[in-house]
Amino acid sequence: MKITSLVLPFLALVMLSFTSDKKKTRVVFFGDSITEAGVQKGGYIDQMRDSLNMLNLSEKYELIGAGISGNKVYDLYLRLESDVLAKKPQVVVVYVGVNDVWHKQTHGTGTDADKFKKFYDALITRFHQRGIRVVMCTPACIGEKKNGVNPLDKELDSYSDIIRNLASNKGCPIADLRKAFTEYNVENNESDRYSSVLTTDGVHLNMKGNQLVASLVWKQVQAALAMPKPKI
């Protein structure tokens, strides 16, 4: 997969999303440091805004970043009222899971798989109760080496499976970043580097990583908006 091949399809999706409704479609991006950085110059949310501006569609959408460094799934649950529900979005993009796995190694904390599933399920339920469409994202990577040799690959795959299963059961569109990043590194990480292909440090996104995330996530935002409002 080449990053350049994602630009035109992304712009096409933006054009197809045009609506004559004067009310802005509000999208909240809910996550950790990756999303916190996403609103900064070159970040994946910033790239979406730039594309909307370039096509004169910035008045149609409001993109709100709600990422906080270090957050895990239960942190999101604790702040969902103030950081998402109070903003009354049409769509929330949930991008979490890296710290739930990574912090087991780096901080001796993290989130056990059963608790991760329960908190994530509870998040989706709360959003659906308010009629908010949810886009779910699998955590992309903790190290970019190929063939499953990064120390946390197996566990990250397991948590990604939890998200995939929840998305299927809850009827939510999913941006499978884990799959996309793995495939991209197989094709493009010839020297088998731990980082510097799509990330700066094996976790946080570089420009190419942000571009890939922007393209994949926007596609699923449009898929969510095409669906009926959820009902509980």
N, C-alpha and C positions, 0 to 999 in steps of 0.2 A: 504494500500500500504506500503510495507516494503522497506526501502532504499536499503538493500542488494540485493533485487530482481532486482534492476535497473543496477547493475554493469555489469553483464554478457551481458545483451542486449545492453548496451552502448558500450562495447568492440566489440561486434558482429557488431554493426553499423559502428564502426571505421574500422574494417576489410573489410566490404563490400564497404567502401568508397575508397579502394585502387585503384590507377590508375597508369598506366605506363607513363603518361605524366610527363615530367621532370619539367614543370613549376608549381610553387606552387599555390595552390588555396588560395587566400587571403580572410579572413573573418574579418570584422570590427564589434566589439560589441559596440553599440552606446547607451549611457544611462546616469544614474545618479550615486550616490555614491555606489549603489549595484554593478554596473558594474565597477566602479573605484576600488572597493575592489576585484572584480573578478579576477584581474591579480595578486593579492598578494597570498602568500603561502596558499593553501587550498581553494582559491576562485574558482568559477565555471569555469573560463577561464583557470586558472592554472591547474585544474583537467583535463580538456580536453587536454591540452598540455602534462601532465604526461601520459595520456593514449596513446596519439600518440607516445610519446617517448618510452613507454614500448613495443609498437608494431612495432618500427622502421619505423614509418610513419611520423616523424617530418619534413622530407624534402618534404613532399607532401602538407603540409598546413602551412600557416602563419596566426596566430591568433593575432589580434591587439585590445587591449582595448582602448576605447575612451569614458570613463565615467568620469563625473565631478560631484562632490558632490553638491546637491541642485538643479540640473538642472530639468527644466520642459520641456514640449514639444516645447515651443517657443525658449528655449535656444538651443535645438538641431537644430532647423531650422536655427538659426543664425550662427551656427558653422558647418553646414553640408558640406560647400565647403572645408574648411581647414582640417576638421577632418575625412571626409569620401571620398568625391569626389576626392580630391587630391591624395588619396592613391590607387585609382582605384581597389577597391575590386570586387570580383565576387559575394559576398554576404554581406549584412549588416543585423545585428540583432538589432532590435530596442526594447529596454527594458526601457520604461518610463511610468509615470502615477502616481506613488506613491506620488511624491511631488506636482503634480497638484491637488491632493485631500488633502493630509496630511497638506500642508502648509496653507490651509484655516483655519485649527484649530490651528496650532502652530505659524504661522507668520501673519495671516490675509491677506494672498495673495492667492496663488493657481491659477487655471485656470478654467474659466467657461466652462461648457460642450460643448457649441457650438463652442467656440474658440479652445478647445482641439481637437475637430473633424476636424476643418478646418486646423489647423497647422499639424496635423498628416497626413491628406489627402495630404497636400502639400508636406510633406516629402517624402511620397511614390511616388508621381508623379515625383519629382525631381530625385529620384533614378532610377525609371523605365525609365525615359528619357535617362539616361546614360547606360541603359542595365544592371543595377545592380539588382540582385534578393534580395527580402526583406523577412526576417523572422520577424514576429510581436510577441510580448510577452504581455500577460495581466499582470498587476501588482499583485504580489502574495498576499500580506496581509498588513494590518495596525492593528496588533493585531491578535492573534491566537486562541482566544476563539471560541467555537463552537456555532452553531445555530444562527448566525447572530447578536450576541449581542455586538460585538465591535462597538464603536461609529460611525465609518466611513464605516462599512460594506456595507450599502445600497448604498452609493455614489460610493464606490469602485466597487461594482457590476455594477452600471450604466456605469461607465467609461470603465470597462472591456467589456461590451456589445458594446460600441462604437467601440472598437478595433476589436472585433469579427466580427461586421458588415462590417467594412472597409476591413478586411482580406478577407471576402467572396466576397465583391464587386470588390476588386482589384486582386483577385486570388493569395493571399499570404499565404504561410504556417504559421500556428500560434502555438506557444507554449503556451498553456492555463495554465499558472502558477497559476492563481487565482483558477481555478477549481481543479488543482492538490493539492495545499496547503490546500484548504478547505476540500477535501476528506481525505487527510493524517491526518489532525487534528481530524476529526471525528473518525478515527480509532485508533489514537495513543495519543491524548491529553486527557487522562482519568481524570486528575485533573483539566481540563479546565483552563490551564495557559494562560496568556496573551502573554508570550514569552517562549523561551528556548526549544521549540520543534524543529522548523526549523529555528528559528531566535534567535538573541541575545537580541533584544529589541522590538520585535513585527514587525519589518520592515527589518532590516539588517540580512543577512543570516549567520547561523552557519555552521559547517562542513556538517551536514546532509542536510541542505537547499541548500547549494552550490552543493552537490552531486545530489540532485533531479533536480535542475535547469540545471546542466551540461548534464544530461541524456536526459531531455526533449528537450532542445534547440538543442543539437547535432543532434537528430533525425530529427528536422525540417530543420536544415542546409542541411542535406543530401537530404531531400525532395525538398528543393529549388534548389539544384544543379542538381537534376534529371529533373527539368522543363526547357523548352526553355527560352532563355533570353527574358525578357520583351520588348515589343515594344509599343511606344506611337504614 
